[in-house]
Every structure is written in C-alpha cells, then in structure tokens.
Amino acid sequence: MGIGPHASRAARTVADDAREKAARLDLIAFQLGEIEKAAPKPGEDEELASTRQVLASAERIQRLCQESYSALYDSDEAVLAGLGGVWKRVGELATIEPQFGPYVESRDGIKSQLEDLAFFLRSYADGIDASPGRLQEVEDRLALMERLKRKYGPTLQEVIDTGAALARERELLTSAGEGADALAKALEGATSTYLDLARGLSQRRRAAAVTFARELEALLAELAMARTRFEVRFNDGELPPEAWSERGIDQAEFFISPNPGEDLRPLARIVSGGELSRVMLALKTLAANDATGTPGSATPAGPGARTLIFDEVDAGIGGRVADVVGSRLQALGEQFQVLCITHLPQIAARGDAQFMIEKSVRGSRTVTRVERLDDAGRVEEVARMIGGASVTEQVRASARELLDAGSKRTRPTQARRAGRGTKSIP
C-alpha cells in the first residue's frame, strides 16, 4: 500500500480534536463540491479551446466549405464533372505512350478522394452550430475550467487528481478511528519495509566503501599519487525520518590526503586541479571496470554515452607515469567519449584524434582556432611536444614511434570505429 502526502496529512488530522476535524471536513466539502459540480473531464479544456476557435470563425469556415464544395461538385464548372474529359484524353494518350498508363489506373482513386473531400466539406459546414448561444456556452464552460485550474491546478488533470485526493481524505476523516487505525498500520508497515531495505543497503554500502577506497588508492599510486590516503565517511547514526529518501538512510562524503603527514579532508576542498583530474580518472576507471566486470574491457557506448573531459591530468607527472595515465584514458575511451587537454606526448599519442589549439590577435580581439590534425600534422605536433622549438628528424622519428605504439595499443572495437575514444588536445 502506497502512503502519499494526502494520507500522511489525514493521519495527522484524525488525531486532532473534533473542532479541527470538523473545520477540515467543511473545507473539503467546499473544495470537493466545486470540483464535483463542474465534473471536468481529462483534456476538456483543450477541446473547448479548439471548439471556441471554430465557432468564432464559423461564418468564414462555412463560406470556405460551401465555395470549395461548389467548385468540386455542385457548379457548372465543377472539377469532378470536368475530370471525365481529362481522363478520356489521358486514356487516349496511354494507348500511344505507355508512360501515361499508371495515371489512368489511378483515376478511380483520385475521383474517390475528391468525392470524399466534397461530401466532408458539405457535412462539416452543416454540422457547425454558429448560434451566439452555443459560443457563449463554450466560453462559460472554458472560463469555469480556467477558474478551477487557477485554484487547484495548474493543469486540468491536477484538478481531477486533487478531487480524487480530497475524496479519499474525506473518507478517512469520516471513518474516524477505523480509518486512523488502518492508516497508522499502513504507515507502520511501510516504515518497517523501508528501514529493512535501507539498513541492508547501508551495510552493503559501508562494506563496499572499504574495498572501494583500497582500489582507488592503488589506482592513484599508478598515477603519481603513491602515498595518497582515501576514505569514504558516513553519518554516525541513521538519518532522521525527514531526511530519508530513495537513496536510503546514509550520507557519504569522500575524504582524501594526497600528501604524507596531512590529515584526511573533504575531497572537494583540498585537491588541486591536476590532483582532482587524476582522482576523477581513477574513479571513472573503477566505474567502467564495475560496469563491464572486466578491467579494460570494451563496451561500445550507446547514443546517450557521456563525454568525460580531463584538464591538467598530466600535471606533475612524466615518463612511465605519463604512459600509465595515457593507458587509463585510452581504456576509458572504450566506454565514453574522452577529451583530454595535455602537454605530454605519451598521452597525446594514445588518442584516436588530436586537435591543436592556437590563439592569435586579429585587430583588437583574441581569436582561438581549433584544428584537427592529420597524420603528418600529428607527427609534427608530437615532435614539438618532445623537442620544443627544435624539431629534428631524430625527434620526428621518436614522435612516429610513439604514435605507432599508441595505435597498436588501441583495440579495434565498434566504439572506436564509431568515432569514440580518447581525444587529445595538446
């Protein structure tokens, strides 16, 4: 049995004194009386608005219908009457040129459609009640629906739902003790079921948090944060009932100490931009592994796949650690679209595509240009990232070697063929 806000309000109300209950019943009787007297139907306001528009233009609609009907069917120059001669000539043409044959075959269908249109025009025009009384009747009914929506809406369906909720509350209040007892038992049962499920979730969540923290610390160690300590902290006791939600009875927060000798502090308040990017990289790697069940396995991203953006993920790292970070980003590229802004050639070489960003001043304005690099352009850019301003053939050879190695590490999954993967922006 579901326990909604109206039932909860009723459970509190039936425990009040007789005067408060009587006052509530009087208000319910008034509000419910308004709704029941009007007896709104789902979608009625939209139908009334459409009818009003037709009645307000009734004379014009009838004139257009009558003129169209006459032109098609009921005049000396009616289209339907003149079509006989047209089809006779097209039939003669078909005996000479076969390309006219399909048009001759479709003549009965065309004639039928035009006849249907003519008869619909006549019947529609005859069916319009263009009297001022009918228009006023629609206007009055529509005004009543609008008043109800302002008081109990804002939509007509909400007005109808409010009437049903008021009727249920009136039934609970008038059944006095019997209704109160039933509602109290229902609330007690729902609370017990919720707490059983929430406490079980809390136990599993707290147990999993320990394993999660150790796995995250191991990943961060590979990302040049070797002595980082990580912990998930929960509220000491159960949250009060007003804080219960579909997420359970827990509040959790990530605490981290990226440097030895520092106390654990909330993640959101202490890490630098580069550290936060690496923490996010580790978190997303764990999430991807959990989703597939196999570390590094590829599951093609669907149409709703998210895009992950990493900025300064390479801050303070290089060498082997940079290669590990690139490998992690590449593995995430199997699950998501990954955009990575990097200055390290080891990471850039892992991307499926590489873009170069350049800023220039034109007149008095700064203009930023983003260019996707082709194979030759990637070699030059990675070489520049390796050798700086001095790019020699030996440096270019090293760049090609890096790019070749990064390409060989890439698994040819459907996700990559679809254009998803790591995007390096040096």
Long-range contacts (C-beta under 8 A, 24 or more apart in sequence): 1-186, 1-189, 1-190, 2-190, 3-186, 3-187, 3-190, 4-165, 6-165, 6-166, 6-168, 6-169, 7-168, 7-169, 7-172, 7-183, 7-186, 7-187, 8-187, 9-169, 10-168, 10-169, 10-172, 10-173, 10-179, 10-183, 11-180, 11-183, 11-184, 11-187, 13-169, 13-173, 14-172, 14-173, 14-176, 14-177, 14-179, 14-180, 14-183, 15-180, 21-173, 24-173, 25-170, 25-173, 25-174, 28-166, 28-169, 28-170, 28-173, 29-170, 31-152, 31-162, 31-166, 32-163, 32-166, 32-167, 32-170, 34-148, 34-151, 35-148, 35-152, 35-159, 35-160, 35-162, 35-163, 35-166, 36-163, 38-144, 38-145, 38-148, 40-145, 40-148, 40-156, 40-159, 40-160, 42-156, 42-157, 42-160, 43-156, 44-145, 44-156, 45-142, 45-145, 45-146, 45-149, 45-156, 48-138, 48-141, 48-142, 48-145, 49-142, 51-138, 52-135, 52-138, 52-139, 52-142, 54-128, 55-128, 55-129, 55-130, 55-134, 55-135, 55-138, 56-135, 58-128, 58-130, 59-130, 61-124, 61-125, 61-128, 62-125, 62-128, 62-130, 65-121, 65-122, 65-124, 65-125, 66-121, 66-122, 66-125, 68-117, 68-118, 68-121, 69-118, 69-121, 69-122, 69-125, 72-114, 72-117, 72-118, 72-121, 73-115, 73-118, 79-114, 80-111, 80-114, 80-115, 80-118, 83-107, 83-110, 83-111, 83-114, 191-241, 194-244, 195-249, 198-244, 198-248, 198-249, 199-238, 199-249, 201-248, 201-250, 202-234, 202-238, 202-248, 202-249, 202-250, 205-234, 205-248, 205-250, 205-252, 206-234, 206-250, 209-234, 209-252, 212-286, 215-286, 216-279, 216-282, 216-283, 216-286, 219-282, 219-285, 219-286, 219-328, 220-278, 220-279, 220-282, 222-321, 222-324, 222-328, 223-278, 223-281, 223-282, 223-317, 223-321, 223-324, 223-325, 223-328, 224-278, 224-316, 224-317, 224-321, 225-258, 225-275, 225-278, 225-279, 227-259, 227-260, 228-256, 228-257, 228-258, 229-256, 229-257, 229-264, 230-254, 230-255, 230-256, 230-257, 231-255, 231-256, 231-264, 272-315, 273-311, 273-312, 273-315, 274-312, 274-313, 274-314, 274-315, 274-316, 275-315, 277-310, 277-311, 277-312, 277-313, 277-315, 278-313, 278-325, 280-308, 280-310, 281-310, 281-313, 281-325, 281-328, 281-329, 281-332, 282-328, 284-308, 284-332, 284-336, 285-328, 285-331, 285-332, 288-331, 288-332, 288-334, 288-335, 288-336, 291-335, 292-335, 295-331, 296-331, 296-334, 297-334, 298-334, 298-335, 298-411, 298-413, 298-415, 299-334, 299-335, 299-415, 300-413, 300-414, 300-415, 300-418, 300-420, 301-335, 301-336, 301-337, 301-415, 301-418, 301-420, 305-335, 305-336, 305-337, 305-420, 306-336, 306-337, 307-336, 307-337, 307-338, 307-339, 308-332, 308-336, 308-337, 308-338, 308-339, 309-338, 309-339, 309-340, 309-341, 310-338, 310-339, 310-340, 310-341, 311-341, 312-341, 313-340, 313-342, 313-347, 314-342, 314-343, 314-344, 314-347, 317-344, 318-344, 318-346, 319-346, 322-346, 322-347, 326-350, 326-406, 327-409, 329-422, 330-406, 330-409, 330-410, 330-421, 330-422, 332-422, 333-415, 333-416, 333-420, 333-421, 333-422, 334-411, 334-413, 334-415, 334-416, 334-421, 335-415, 336-420, 337-420, 337-421, 337-423, 338-421, 338-422, 338-423, 339-423, 339-425, 340-422, 340-423, 340-424, 340-425, 341-425, 341-426, 342-424, 342-425, 342-426, 343-385, 343-426, 344-385, 345-382, 345-385, 345-386, 345-399, 345-402, 346-402, 347-424, 348-381, 348-382, 348-385, 348-424, 348-426, 349-382, 349-399, 349-402, 349-403, 349-405, 349-406, 349-424, 350-406, 350-409, 350-410, 350-422, 350-424, 351-406, 351-421, 351-422, 351-423, 351-424, 352-410, 352-416, 352-419, 352-420, 352-421, 352-422, 352-423, 353-421, 353-423, 353-424, 354-378, 354-381, 354-382, 354-423, 354-424, 354-425, 354-426, 355-423, 355-424, 355-425, 356-381, 356-425, 356-426, 357-425, 357-426, 370-425, 378-403, 379-403, 381-426, 382-426, 385-426
